[in-house]
Amino acid sequence: MPYSEAIGSVLWPVVVSRPDAAYAVGVLSQFIQNPGQAHWEGVKRIINYLGTTKDLWLTFGGKEAVVEGFCDADWAGQKHRHSISGFSFHFGVGAISWSSKKQNMVSLSSTEAEYVGQTHAAKEGIWLRSFISEVRGEEEKPLTISCNNQGAITLAKDNKFHSRTKHIDLRYHFIREAVEDGKIKVKYIPTDDNVSDIFTKALARPKFQKMVELLGLRKTR
């Protein structure tokens, strides 16, 4: 089976313009060294999906050309127990940056998984904030990242020491400094409206189609 070649062929559109397939490709990419028949069937299904939805294009616009981020994490949903975190940043309507990635550490709670996911999103958000400010010639403004976990939001805003978080690697506390410096704002969003949910787990068709539209993927004709 030309599994690695097939993964490469579906990875390219995911990187360029099809964020809706990022989660599936990310999961199947973990089995490049030893793929089974089920993985091969999965890749073929992705190829079929991308082929039958090739009329979906990323569209941009909207009333307000404001950059906003969304992040999420699925706690221990995989057999390896590493959480999958994802984020997307939107300029108005369409997504301009996205990620679906397995976390390096095993999180002990959903709050911890979401907190780590926030940090990954914050790093990308700070770069986008600086880049867009330079292009527009404007002063850098705080960039908002929406998350559906109240506990993770509280951790990001509270820089006090907590015994329950002392085991978390120091690099993941980066978001606290970003919030304190006014570079990042973190706010709550209901799970049903959090578009980054599509990067962390397999969704039912109605919700998947809703998230695809929220990403800005629409038919051009």
C-alpha positions as CSV (number, residue, x, y, z in Angstrom):
1,M,0.0,0.0,0.0
2,P,1.4,3.4,-1.0
3,Y,0.3,4.7,2.4
4,S,2.9,7.5,3.0
5,E,2.3,8.8,-0.6
6,A,-1.4,8.9,0.0
7,I,-1.0,10.8,3.3
8,G,1.2,13.3,1.5
9,S,-1.4,13.8,-1.2
10,V,-4.1,14.6,1.4
11,L,-1.8,16.6,3.7
12,W,-1.1,19.3,1.0
13,P,-4.8,20.5,0.6
14,V,-5.2,20.4,4.4
15,V,-2.2,22.8,4.8
16,V,-3.3,25.1,2.0
17,S,-7.1,25.4,2.0
18,R,-9.0,22.5,3.5
19,P,-8.9,22.7,7.3
20,D,-12.0,20.6,7.6
21,A,-9.9,17.4,7.0
22,A,-7.1,18.4,9.4
23,Y,-8.2,16.1,12.2
24,A,-8.6,13.0,10.2
25,V,-5.3,13.5,8.3
26,G,-3.5,14.2,11.6
27,V,-4.8,10.9,13.2
28,L,-4.0,8.8,10.2
29,S,-0.5,10.3,9.9
30,Q,0.4,8.7,13.2
31,F,0.4,5.3,11.4
32,I,2.8,5.9,8.6
33,Q,5.4,3.5,9.9
34,N,3.0,0.6,10.3
35,P,-0.4,1.1,8.6
36,G,-3.1,-1.5,8.6
37,Q,-6.0,-2.1,6.3
38,A,-8.3,0.1,8.4
39,H,-5.9,3.1,8.0
40,W,-5.7,2.6,4.3
41,E,-9.5,2.6,4.0
42,G,-9.5,5.8,6.1
43,V,-7.1,7.5,3.7
44,K,-9.2,6.5,0.7
45,R,-12.2,7.9,2.4
46,I,-10.5,11.2,2.9
47,I,-9.5,11.3,-0.7
48,N,-13.1,10.6,-1.7
49,Y,-14.3,13.3,0.6
50,L,-11.9,15.9,-0.8
51,G,-12.8,14.9,-4.3
52,T,-16.6,15.1,-3.8
53,T,-16.3,18.5,-2.0
54,K,-13.7,20.1,-4.3
55,D,-16.2,23.0,-4.9
56,L,-15.7,24.2,-1.3
57,W,-13.4,27.2,-1.2
58,L,-12.2,29.3,1.7
59,T,-14.0,32.6,1.5
60,F,-13.1,35.8,3.4
61,G,-15.0,38.9,4.3
62,G,-17.7,39.8,6.8
63,K,-18.7,43.1,8.3
64,E,-15.7,43.4,10.6
65,A,-12.2,42.5,9.4
66,V,-11.1,41.5,12.9
67,V,-8.7,38.7,13.7
68,E,-10.2,36.3,16.3
69,G,-9.0,32.9,17.5
70,F,-10.7,29.7,18.7
71,C,-9.1,26.8,20.5
72,D,-10.2,23.4,21.9
73,A,-8.8,20.1,23.1
74,D,-10.2,16.6,23.4
75,W,-9.0,15.1,26.6
76,A,-7.6,11.5,26.4
77,G,-9.9,10.5,23.6
78,Q,-7.3,8.4,21.8
79,K,-5.8,5.1,22.8
80,H,-2.4,6.7,23.5
81,R,-4.2,9.0,25.9
82,H,-2.5,12.1,24.5
83,S,-5.0,14.9,24.0
84,I,-5.6,16.3,20.6
85,S,-5.6,20.1,20.6
86,G,-6.7,22.4,17.8
87,F,-7.0,26.1,17.0
88,S,-8.1,28.3,14.1
89,F,-7.7,32.0,13.5
90,H,-10.2,33.9,11.4
91,F,-9.9,37.2,9.6
92,G,-13.5,38.2,9.4
93,V,-15.3,35.1,8.1
94,G,-12.7,32.7,6.7
95,A,-9.9,30.9,8.6
96,I,-6.4,32.1,7.9
97,S,-4.5,29.7,10.2
98,W,-5.3,26.4,11.8
99,S,-3.8,23.4,13.5
100,S,-4.8,19.9,14.8
101,K,-2.0,18.3,16.8
102,K,-1.4,15.6,19.4
103,Q,-0.1,17.1,22.6
104,N,3.4,15.9,23.8
105,M,2.3,15.4,27.3
106,V,-0.5,13.3,28.9
107,S,-2.9,15.7,30.6
108,L,-4.5,14.7,33.9
109,S,-7.7,16.6,33.3
110,S,-9.8,18.3,30.6
111,T,-8.8,21.7,32.1
112,E,-5.2,20.9,31.8
113,A,-5.6,19.7,28.2
114,E,-7.5,22.9,27.3
115,Y,-4.9,25.0,29.1
116,V,-2.1,23.5,27.0
117,G,-4.2,24.0,23.9
118,Q,-4.6,27.6,24.8
119,T,-0.9,28.0,25.0
120,H,-0.4,26.6,21.5
121,A,-3.0,28.9,20.1
122,A,-1.5,31.9,22.0
123,K,1.9,31.4,20.3
124,E,0.3,31.5,16.9
125,G,-2.0,34.4,17.9
126,I,0.9,36.6,19.0
127,W,2.7,36.1,15.7
128,L,-0.5,36.9,13.7
129,R,-1.1,40.0,15.9
130,S,2.3,41.3,15.1
131,F,2.2,40.5,11.4
132,I,-1.2,42.1,10.8
133,S,-0.3,45.2,12.8
134,E,2.8,45.6,10.6
135,V,0.8,45.2,7.4
136,R,-1.9,47.6,8.5
137,G,0.5,50.1,10.0
138,E,-1.5,50.2,13.2
139,E,-0.7,49.8,16.9
140,E,-0.8,46.2,18.1
141,K,-4.1,45.4,19.8
142,P,-5.0,42.5,22.1
143,L,-6.1,39.4,20.2
144,T,-9.1,37.4,21.5
145,I,-9.0,33.6,21.8
146,S,-12.3,31.9,22.5
147,C,-12.3,28.6,24.6
148,N,-15.1,26.5,25.9
149,N,-13.5,25.5,29.2
150,Q,-14.0,27.9,32.1
151,G,-11.3,26.2,34.2
152,A,-8.7,26.7,31.6
153,I,-9.7,30.4,31.1
154,T,-9.4,30.9,34.9
155,L,-5.9,29.4,34.9
156,A,-4.8,31.6,32.0
157,K,-6.0,34.8,33.9
158,D,-4.7,33.7,37.3
159,N,-0.9,33.9,37.7
160,K,-0.9,32.6,41.3
161,F,0.7,29.3,42.2
162,H,-1.6,26.3,42.5
163,S,-0.6,22.9,43.8
164,R,-2.8,21.2,41.2
165,T,-0.9,22.8,38.3
166,K,2.7,22.6,39.6
167,H,3.3,19.5,37.5
168,I,2.6,21.4,34.2
169,D,5.7,22.2,32.2
170,L,6.7,25.9,32.6
171,R,6.5,26.5,28.9
172,Y,2.7,26.0,29.0
173,H,2.4,28.9,31.4
174,F,3.4,31.2,28.5
175,I,-0.2,32.2,28.0
176,R,-0.4,33.6,31.5
177,E,2.3,36.1,30.6
178,A,0.6,36.9,27.3
179,V,-2.7,37.7,29.0
180,E,-1.0,39.7,31.7
181,D,0.9,41.8,29.1
182,G,-2.3,42.5,27.2
183,K,-1.3,40.6,24.1
184,I,-4.0,38.0,24.4
185,K,-7.6,38.0,25.7
186,V,-9.3,34.7,26.6
187,K,-13.1,34.5,26.6
188,Y,-15.7,31.7,26.9
189,I,-17.6,30.4,24.0
190,P,-20.2,27.5,24.1
191,T,-19.0,24.2,22.7
192,D,-21.6,24.2,19.9
193,D,-20.2,27.5,18.6
194,N,-16.6,26.7,19.0
195,V,-15.3,26.0,15.5
196,S,-12.0,24.5,16.7
197,D,-14.0,21.5,17.9
198,I,-13.6,20.1,14.4
199,F,-9.8,19.8,14.9
200,T,-10.0,17.6,18.0
201,K,-12.5,14.8,17.4
202,A,-14.8,13.1,14.9
203,L,-18.1,14.9,14.8
204,A,-21.6,13.9,13.8
205,R,-22.5,15.0,10.3
206,P,-24.9,17.9,11.2
207,K,-22.3,19.5,13.6
208,F,-19.4,18.8,11.1
209,Q,-21.2,20.6,8.4
210,K,-21.9,23.5,10.7
211,M,-18.2,23.8,11.6
212,V,-17.2,23.6,7.9
213,E,-19.4,26.6,7.2
214,L,-18.0,28.5,10.2
215,L,-14.5,27.9,8.9
216,G,-15.5,29.9,5.8
217,L,-15.6,26.9,3.4
218,R,-18.4,27.5,1.0
219,K,-19.4,26.6,-2.6
220,T,-18.3,29.1,-5.2
221,R,-21.0,28.1,-7.7
